[in-house]
Every structure is written in C-alpha cells, then in structure tokens.
Amino acid sequence: LKDQAGNEIVDAGWNIPGGQNLADTKNIKIDAVYPTITDVTSTTNNGTYKIGDNINLTLSFNEELTLANGTLDVTLNHGNTGNAKQSINAFTDKNTITGTYTVAATDTTDDLDHTSIALGGSGTLKDGGGNQPKTWTPTNQTLAQNKNIKIDGNRPTILKIRSSKPAGFYKVGDIIPIQIYFTEAVTTTAANILSATLETGSTNSDAVVTFGAISNSGMVSKDYQVRTNDLNPALTVNSVAVSGGQRVNDQAGNEMTDKSIP
C-alpha cells in the first residue's frame, strides 16, 4: 500500500494515532442483546393470606429497562379472573420494579404464581439500545419457585343446621342439641358471641341458644331445652347472629360476614 509518490507504509504507519480511533471521533454504541426478565419474587413472607391483605410483587431484569406508553401486566394463578391481572405503571431505567397485589374475595391458590407477563395497552419495555424482551418467561425462577404464598380469599359461611336427636316429638324439659356446621373450620374472637334464634311458637318468645368459644372447628353445638308452651311441629332456626364487634373467622382470618342459613 503506497502513497502517490510510491512510498510504502511501513509497520509504524499502520498504528492508529492517539485520540483518533473510532471511539475517539464518534460516540457509536452497539447493543444487540435482548433484555430478559430474570426473576419474579416477593418481599412478602411465606404464609397464608386473606381478603384485603397486600402482597408485594418484584420483577428483576438483566439490565436497566424503561416502560412507556402502557403497563406491564402480571397475571396471577388464583382463579379469580376479575383480580388476576396486576398492572405495573411506567418507569424509567430500572432493573428491579415492584407492584402490589391485594387479595380479593374468591382468590384461591395453595401456591401463588404468575401465569403470564405481558405489556398492556401500547406499552413498550426497552433497554437503552431500544431492544425489547423476546421472551416474557423469567430466565431464573418464577414467583412460585421463589416463594411459598397461599391465598385464601373464601369467607366461611353456614353449611347447614341439624341436631343429633332423632325426628319425633319432644316434651317439656327434653334436651335438643342445636348444631351449626360451617363450610370450613372457624374460630370465634370470644366465647358466647354466636347465637341462634329458634322458632318456638306464638305463646313464648323465641328461644335463643348461645354457643361457647369455637377454636378451629367446622361445627359447634349447644343444647336447647324445651320450655312450657313451646310449640312447633318443625323446629326451625330463624336466624344466626354474632355479637357486635366480634367475629367468626376462618384460619386465614377471613370473617364470616354472611350469616344466612342455606
């Protein structure tokens, strides 16, 4: 390789002068690496959570990303489609982002996980080079792999009311156990807060039986003693009530708010 006078480039001539390399004369950046979601986890402790509880969702990326013009939607596996999609709003230059999932009624799963991660609206999720993830599956671990979070969004209710006594007529002084069955094991916040009103005819005021403390049981029983002038060819419970300020809860802490009899 020679100049116009015929001078050949010698070895030293092939050296790039200091400060004159491409990086010195132009600021050209190359980023052809697609970003990835590395992990989905939660800062919330492992355990069982009830209606109204808040659960942290944390997503990590392999580099800083920017979400614009939409949302990043994490769909959860608790079975309630109306509350499954948890949307994270726009952010700038983050490699870790968080959202909050609030447990709603009927949300139920023994191991909380995500079923999908996707962009919502016209959203874009890009790195500094304009690259967007090609896959939306975490490269390391999912929420369920990282955590052991159970969701119980089901309130206890009355399943049935029965008695261990056989069918038949009963007289003054006879004892008839009144048994309330629940859809799941429950616990009362105090003793003697749960009561049932029995229809015992027009002569006497209705009989009321008050149940003792319940601790993690699916049934509670209390004796009703037949009084003089009680009369009903088909003994019936008119209503079930809980004392003001007290609760009947399932083991997750969900309150029995519906006390109707099926």
ZANU-214696 format. One record per residue (C-alpha): residue number from 0; residue in three letters; x, y, z. Coordinates in nm, 4 decimals. Each point is the difference from the previous one (the first is absolute). Layout:
N
(site NUM, ala, (X, Y, Z))
...
This chain:
262
(site 0, leu, (0.0000, 0.0000, 0.0000))
(site 1, lys, (0.1715, 0.3187, -0.1245))
(site 2, asp, (-0.0646, 0.3689, -0.0241))
(site 3, gln, (0.0022, 0.1863, -0.3351))
(site 4, ala, (0.3770, 0.0480, 0.0150))
(site 5, gly, (0.0496, -0.3728, 0.0422))
(site 6, asn, (0.0814, 0.0006, 0.3722))
(site 7, glu, (-0.1052, -0.3229, 0.1640))
(site 8, ile, (-0.1617, -0.0066, 0.3411))
(site 9, val, (0.2458, -0.1439, 0.2473))
(site 10, asp, (-0.1000, -0.1791, 0.3195))
(site 11, ala, (-0.0283, 0.3178, 0.2068))
(site 12, gly, (-0.2340, 0.1455, -0.2571))
(site 13, trp, (-0.2643, -0.2565, 0.0803))
(site 14, asn, (-0.0332, 0.1281, 0.3553))
(site 15, ile, (-0.3111, 0.2084, 0.0688))
(site 16, pro, (0.1024, 0.3400, 0.1358))
(site 17, gly, (-0.0868, 0.0700, 0.3598))
(site 18, gly, (-0.3446, 0.1506, 0.0431))
(site 19, gln, (-0.0980, -0.0783, -0.3582))
(site 20, asn, (-0.1665, -0.3408, 0.0326))
(site 21, leu, (-0.3700, -0.0391, -0.0836))
(site 22, ala, (-0.0937, 0.0125, 0.3689))
(site 23, asp, (0.1833, 0.3350, 0.0222))
(site 24, thr, (-0.1523, 0.1606, -0.3046))
(site 25, lys, (-0.3560, -0.1378, 0.0290))
(site 26, asn, (-0.2248, -0.1117, 0.2843))
(site 27, ile, (-0.1514, -0.3094, -0.1587))
(site 28, lys, (-0.1657, -0.2479, 0.2357))
(site 29, ile, (-0.0771, -0.3589, -0.0910))
(site 30, asp, (-0.2649, -0.1882, 0.2010))
(site 31, ala, (-0.1379, -0.3015, -0.1807))
(site 32, val, (-0.0719, -0.1994, 0.3159))
(site 33, tyr, (-0.3675, -0.0547, 0.0825))
(site 34, pro, (-0.0919, 0.0756, 0.3622))
(site 35, thr, (-0.1564, -0.2705, 0.2143))
(site 36, ile, (-0.2142, -0.0368, 0.3101))
(site 37, thr, (0.2225, -0.1898, 0.2390))
(site 38, asp, (-0.2188, -0.0584, 0.3068))
(site 39, val, (-0.3458, 0.0508, 0.1447))
(site 40, thr, (-0.0157, -0.0049, 0.3785))
(site 41, ser, (-0.1540, 0.1775, 0.2994))
(site 42, thr, (0.1246, 0.1742, 0.3119))
(site 43, thr, (-0.3142, -0.1246, 0.1772))
(site 44, asn, (0.0638, -0.2847, 0.2441))
(site 45, asn, (-0.1045, -0.3538, -0.0831))
(site 46, gly, (-0.3369, -0.0887, 0.1502))
(site 47, thr, (-0.3759, 0.0142, -0.0484))
(site 48, tyr, (-0.1709, 0.3280, -0.0878))
(site 49, lys, (-0.3635, 0.1078, 0.0235))
(site 50, ile, (-0.2357, 0.2464, -0.1659))
(site 51, gly, (0.1422, 0.3528, 0.0144))
(site 52, asp, (0.3629, -0.1022, 0.0574))
(site 53, asn, (0.2644, 0.1627, -0.2208))
(site 54, ile, (0.2719, -0.2088, -0.1637))
(site 55, asn, (0.3113, 0.1454, -0.1587))
(site 56, leu, (0.0971, -0.1026, -0.3538))
(site 57, thr, (0.3611, 0.0598, -0.1076))
(site 58, leu, (0.1315, -0.0457, -0.3539))
(site 59, ser, (0.3707, 0.0116, -0.0840))
(site 60, phe, (0.1627, 0.0607, -0.3402))
(site 61, asn, (0.3499, -0.0725, -0.1256))
(site 62, glu, (0.0520, 0.3704, -0.0790))
(site 63, glu, (-0.1704, 0.3356, 0.0485))
(site 64, leu, (-0.3268, 0.0276, -0.1899))
(site 65, thr, (-0.2586, 0.2707, -0.0627))
(site 66, leu, (-0.3744, -0.0620, -0.0184))
(site 67, ala, (-0.1949, 0.2582, -0.1991))
(site 68, asn, (-0.3459, 0.0551, -0.1522))
(site 69, gly, (-0.1699, -0.2818, 0.1878))
(site 70, thr, (0.0300, -0.2490, 0.2817))
(site 71, leu, (0.1867, -0.3166, 0.0834))
(site 72, asp, (-0.2681, -0.2540, 0.0913))
(site 73, val, (0.0675, -0.2969, 0.2283))
(site 74, thr, (-0.2847, -0.2534, -0.0021))
(site 75, leu, (-0.0323, -0.2143, 0.3129))
(site 76, asn, (-0.1299, -0.3555, 0.0406))
(site 77, his, (-0.2562, 0.0404, 0.2816))
(site 78, gly, (-0.2976, -0.0726, -0.2270))
(site 79, asn, (-0.1888, 0.3290, 0.0349))
(site 80, thr, (0.0226, 0.1509, -0.3478))
(site 81, gly, (-0.1318, 0.3330, 0.1215))
(site 82, asn, (0.3027, 0.0489, 0.2243))
(site 83, ala, (0.2637, -0.2076, -0.1800))
(site 84, lys, (0.1730, 0.2745, -0.1997))
(site 85, gln, (0.2313, 0.2196, 0.2046))
(site 86, ser, (0.1203, 0.3017, -0.1974))
(site 87, ile, (0.3285, 0.1825, 0.0586))
(site 88, asn, (0.0131, 0.3567, -0.1288))
(site 89, ala, (0.2714, 0.1771, -0.1996))
(site 90, phe, (0.3555, 0.0193, 0.1350))
(site 91, thr, (0.3418, 0.1166, -0.1261))
(site 92, asp, (0.3389, -0.1719, 0.0130))
(site 93, lys, (-0.0836, -0.2680, 0.2546))
(site 94, asn, (0.1422, -0.3500, 0.0335))
(site 95, thr, (-0.2440, -0.0846, 0.2816))
(site 96, ile, (-0.3627, 0.1091, 0.0241))
(site 97, thr, (-0.2770, -0.0746, 0.2481))
(site 98, gly, (-0.3772, -0.0203, 0.0061))
(site 99, thr, (-0.2631, -0.0797, 0.2627))
(site 100, tyr, (-0.2645, -0.2712, -0.0226))
(site 101, thr, (-0.2977, 0.0308, 0.2372))
(site 102, val, (-0.1879, -0.3219, 0.0793))
(site 103, ala, (-0.3679, 0.0174, -0.0989))
(site 104, ala, (-0.2956, -0.2236, 0.0780))
(site 105, thr, (0.0174, -0.3394, -0.1798))
(site 106, asp, (0.3759, 0.0260, -0.0731))
(site 107, thr, (0.1254, -0.3506, 0.0795))
(site 108, thr, (0.3278, -0.1827, -0.0527))
(site 109, asp, (0.2280, -0.2193, 0.2097))
(site 110, asp, (0.3108, 0.1407, -0.1736))
(site 111, leu, (-0.0198, 0.3505, -0.1453))
(site 112, asp, (0.1646, 0.0281, -0.3403))
(site 113, his, (-0.0257, 0.1970, -0.3221))
(site 114, thr, (-0.1488, -0.1539, -0.3130))
(site 115, ser, (0.1209, 0.2705, -0.2368))
(site 116, ile, (0.1897, 0.3287, -0.0282))
(site 117, ala, (-0.0943, 0.2334, -0.2849))
(site 118, leu, (-0.0215, 0.3609, -0.1069))
(site 119, gly, (-0.3312, 0.1799, 0.0352))
(site 120, gly, (-0.1393, 0.2696, -0.2260))
(site 121, ser, (0.2630, 0.1376, -0.2377))
(site 122, gly, (0.2770, -0.0633, 0.2476))
(site 123, thr, (0.3654, -0.0481, -0.0866))
(site 124, leu, (0.2703, -0.1427, 0.2261))
(site 125, lys, (0.3435, 0.0833, -0.1383))
(site 126, asp, (0.3639, 0.0267, 0.0955))
(site 127, gly, (0.2221, 0.2946, -0.0930))
(site 128, gly, (0.0568, -0.1435, -0.3457))
(site 129, gly, (-0.3721, -0.0318, -0.0727))
(site 130, asn, (-0.0047, -0.3776, 0.0396))
(site 131, gln, (-0.3107, -0.1612, 0.1463))
(site 132, pro, (-0.0170, -0.3463, 0.1638))
(site 133, lys, (-0.0560, -0.2853, -0.2415))
(site 134, thr, (-0.1345, -0.2257, 0.2725))
(site 135, trp, (-0.2100, 0.0843, 0.3041))
(site 136, thr, (0.0870, -0.3070, 0.2052))
(site 137, pro, (0.2511, 0.0565, 0.2831))
(site 138, thr, (0.3408, -0.1417, -0.0818))
(site 139, asn, (0.0650, -0.0992, 0.3619))
(site 140, gln, (-0.2995, -0.0642, 0.2249))
(site 141, thr, (-0.3719, 0.0708, 0.0103))
(site 142, leu, (-0.1975, 0.1360, 0.2947))
(site 143, ala, (-0.1063, -0.3491, 0.1112))
(site 144, gln, (0.3586, -0.1261, -0.0184))
(site 145, asn, (0.1256, 0.2885, 0.2112))
(site 146, lys, (-0.2840, 0.0183, 0.2546))
(site 147, asn, (-0.2627, -0.2117, 0.1775))
(site 148, ile, (-0.3027, 0.2296, 0.0215))
(site 149, lys, (-0.3514, -0.1394, 0.0452))
(site 150, ile, (-0.3080, 0.2075, -0.0802))
(site 151, asp, (-0.3308, -0.0605, 0.1812))
(site 152, gly, (-0.2597, 0.2431, -0.1277))
(site 153, asn, (-0.3002, -0.2045, 0.1098))
(site 154, arg, (-0.2159, 0.1175, 0.2881))
(site 155, pro, (-0.1512, -0.2705, 0.2209))
(site 156, thr, (-0.3767, -0.0410, -0.0106))
(site 157, ile, (-0.2621, -0.2206, 0.1649))
(site 158, leu, (-0.0188, -0.3362, -0.1728))
(site 159, lys, (-0.3002, -0.1470, 0.1848))
(site 160, ile, (-0.1776, -0.0189, 0.3342))
(site 161, arg, (-0.0981, -0.3357, 0.1446))
(site 162, ser, (-0.0443, -0.1899, 0.3246))
(site 163, ser, (0.1306, -0.3315, 0.1243))
(site 164, lys, (-0.3482, -0.0754, 0.1360))
(site 165, pro, (-0.2196, -0.2265, -0.2126))
(site 166, ala, (-0.3181, 0.1329, -0.1559))
(site 167, gly, (-0.3022, -0.0117, 0.2289))
(site 168, phe, (-0.1953, 0.1881, 0.2671))
(site 169, tyr, (0.1722, 0.1439, 0.3049))
(site 170, lys, (-0.1561, 0.1180, 0.3245))
(site 171, val, (0.0730, 0.2563, 0.2691))
(site 172, gly, (0.3500, -0.0442, 0.1411))
(site 173, asp, (0.1326, -0.2057, -0.2905))
(site 174, ile, (0.3432, 0.0964, -0.1305))
(site 175, ile, (0.0543, 0.0544, -0.3735))
(site 176, pro, (0.3562, 0.0749, -0.1188))
(site 177, ile, (0.0103, 0.2761, -0.2650))
(site 178, gln, (0.3005, -0.0452, -0.2279))
(site 179, ile, (0.1327, 0.2569, -0.2475))
(site 180, tyr, (0.2330, -0.1290, -0.2706))
(site 181, phe, (0.2315, 0.2373, -0.1886))
(site 182, thr, (0.1544, -0.0259, -0.3458))
(site 183, glu, (0.3445, -0.0107, 0.1620))
(site 184, ala, (0.1603, -0.0017, 0.3438))
(site 185, val, (-0.0600, 0.3246, 0.1885))
(site 186, thr, (0.1064, 0.1739, 0.3197))
(site 187, thr, (-0.1941, 0.2594, 0.2003))
(site 188, thr, (0.1670, 0.3099, 0.1389))
(site 189, ala, (-0.1645, -0.0672, 0.3388))
(site 190, ala, (-0.2338, -0.2430, 0.1714))
(site 191, asn, (-0.3781, 0.0390, -0.0065))
(site 192, ile, (-0.0111, 0.2332, -0.3005))
(site 193, leu, (-0.1825, -0.2320, -0.2407))
(site 194, ser, (-0.3713, -0.0584, 0.0512))
(site 195, ala, (-0.2924, -0.1660, -0.1777))
(site 196, thr, (-0.3641, 0.1022, 0.0372))
(site 197, leu, (-0.2503, -0.2882, -0.0079))
(site 198, glu, (-0.3623, 0.0275, -0.1110))
(site 199, thr, (-0.1864, -0.1433, 0.2977))
(site 200, gly, (-0.3564, 0.1113, -0.0693))
(site 201, ser, (-0.2186, 0.3012, 0.0699))
(site 202, thr, (-0.0471, -0.0379, 0.3755))
(site 203, asn, (0.3613, 0.0260, 0.1126))
(site 204, ser, (0.2608, 0.2399, -0.1267))
(site 205, asp, (0.2407, -0.1756, -0.2332))
(site 206, ala, (0.2677, -0.2039, 0.1743))
(site 207, val, (0.3599, 0.1122, -0.0403))
(site 208, val, (0.2946, -0.2367, 0.0381))
(site 209, thr, (0.3459, 0.1495, 0.0456))
(site 210, phe, (0.3029, -0.2008, -0.1045))
(site 211, gly, (0.3297, -0.0089, 0.1867))
(site 212, ala, (0.3424, 0.0719, -0.1427))
(site 213, ile, (0.0923, -0.1657, -0.3285))
(site 214, ser, (0.3618, -0.0844, -0.0769))
(site 215, asn, (0.0858, -0.1323, -0.3433))
(site 216, ser, (-0.3150, -0.2085, -0.0336))
(site 217, gly, (-0.2452, -0.0567, -0.2812))
(site 218, met, (-0.2951, -0.0512, 0.2361))
(site 219, val, (-0.1342, 0.1428, 0.3239))
(site 220, ser, (-0.2789, -0.1405, 0.2198))
(site 221, lys, (-0.2206, 0.1378, 0.2765))
(site 222, asp, (-0.2943, -0.1577, 0.1836))
(site 223, tyr, (-0.3507, 0.1416, -0.0189))
(site 224, gln, (-0.2312, -0.1070, 0.2799))
(site 225, val, (-0.3714, -0.0159, -0.0850))
(site 226, arg, (-0.1989, 0.2513, 0.2074))
(site 227, thr, (-0.3629, -0.0010, 0.1102))
(site 228, asn, (-0.2209, 0.1209, -0.2883))
(site 229, asp, (0.2692, -0.0378, -0.2653))
(site 230, leu, (-0.1772, -0.1286, -0.3100))
(site 231, asn, (0.1285, -0.0610, -0.3500))
(site 232, pro, (-0.0726, -0.3072, -0.2174))
(site 233, ala, (0.3305, 0.0601, -0.1809))
(site 234, leu, (0.2609, 0.1675, 0.2205))
(site 235, thr, (0.1740, 0.2680, -0.2022))
(site 236, val, (0.2902, 0.2387, 0.0478))
(site 237, asn, (-0.1182, 0.3458, -0.1032))
(site 238, ser, (0.3386, 0.1706, 0.0022))
(site 239, val, (0.3633, -0.0194, 0.1053))
(site 240, ala, (0.1737, 0.3051, 0.1431))
(site 241, val, (0.3426, 0.1120, 0.1209))
(site 242, ser, (0.0391, 0.2548, 0.2792))
(site 243, gly, (0.1002, 0.3492, -0.1089))
(site 244, gly, (0.3734, 0.0527, -0.0328))
(site 245, gln, (0.0720, -0.3733, 0.0029))
(site 246, arg, (0.0841, -0.2348, -0.2844))
(site 247, val, (-0.0153, -0.3565, -0.1193))
(site 248, asn, (0.3135, -0.0522, -0.2104))
(site 249, asp, (0.1505, -0.2770, -0.2073))
(site 250, gln, (0.3618, -0.0985, 0.0590))
(site 251, ala, (0.1286, 0.2611, -0.2454))
(site 252, gly, (-0.1912, 0.2694, 0.1877))
(site 253, asn, (-0.2874, 0.0496, -0.2454))
(site 254, glu, (-0.3138, 0.1092, 0.1823))
(site 255, met, (-0.3349, -0.1752, -0.0362))
(site 256, thr, (-0.2018, 0.3016, -0.1143))
(site 257, asp, (-0.2921, -0.1960, -0.1479))
(site 258, lys, (-0.1912, -0.1722, 0.2787))
(site 259, ser, (-0.2958, -0.1116, -0.2078))
(site 260, ile, (-0.1238, -0.3583, 0.0237))
(site 261, pro, (0.0070, -0.1961, -0.3271))
